[in-house]
Amino acid sequence: MAETVEELTISYEEDGVVVTEELDKVILSKGAWATLLYKYRSWDKAKNDYGPVAFTIRRYRKQNGEYKQQSKFTISSEDQARKIIDALEGWIGKK
């Protein structure tokens, strides 16, 4: 596991194939609890290619000097991501 927030990644390799390819990440919060938003794509064995871009929010807790994942939420499509954006913009705009 990672010792710093910057080292955290969701990239994962299996049998020489990157099955989860991290495309980008944004650190939303740092500290004993860290929250990161990742943009990624997964390897599709049937198509022998990567699938569509997806997004995930991960929460990590630092224990004994290392960050360990505590929870995750996967945003499975761009359509779902846009709905989340629209909802947040609506709520934030109603200050």
C-alpha positions, -999 to 999 in steps of 0.1 A, spaced: 0 0 0 9 36 -4 25 58 23 14 91 7 -18 102 -10 1 109 -42 12 73 -44 -23 59 -44 -34 43 -76 -61 19 -90 -39 7 -118 -38 -31 -116 -18 -56 -137 -25 -94 -140 -5 -118 -161 13 -89 -178 -19 -72 -188 -30 -39 -172 -66 -49 -164 -74 -16 -147 -57 14 -164 -58 46 -144 -61 75 -168 -62 104 -143 -69 111 -107 -79 141 -85 -72 143 -48 -103 156 -32 -91 155 4 -59 146 23 -52 136 58 -58 105 80 -88 100 57 -82 107 20 -108 109 -9 -97 104 -45 -116 106 -78 -102 84 -105 -108 82 -143 -100 47 -156 -108 19 -180 -109 -18 -177 -96 -45 -199 -123 -65 -217 -110 -100 -224 -138 -109 -248 -131 -79 -270 -93 -80 -264 -94 -42 -258 -103 -17 -232 -139 -9 -224 -154 26 -220 -141 52 -196 -155 49 -161 -150 69 -128 -147 58 -92 -145 76 -59 -123 59 -33 -119 66 4 -87 56 22 -77 56 58 -41 59 70 -32 32 95 3 23 106 18 46 81 -1 32 51 -33 41 33 -59 13 30 -90 15 10 -122 17 31 -149 22 5 -156 29 -31 -183 41 -54 -181 34 -92 -197 58 -117 -202 33 -145 -210 56 -174 -206 91 -187 -244 95 -185 -244 87 -148 -215 111 -143 -234 139 -160 -265 132 -138 -243 135 -107 -228 168 -120 -262 182 -128 -275 173 -93 -245 189 -76 -247 220 -97 -284 223 -88 -277 219 -51 -247 242 -50 -265 269 -71 -293 270 -45 -271 286 -17 
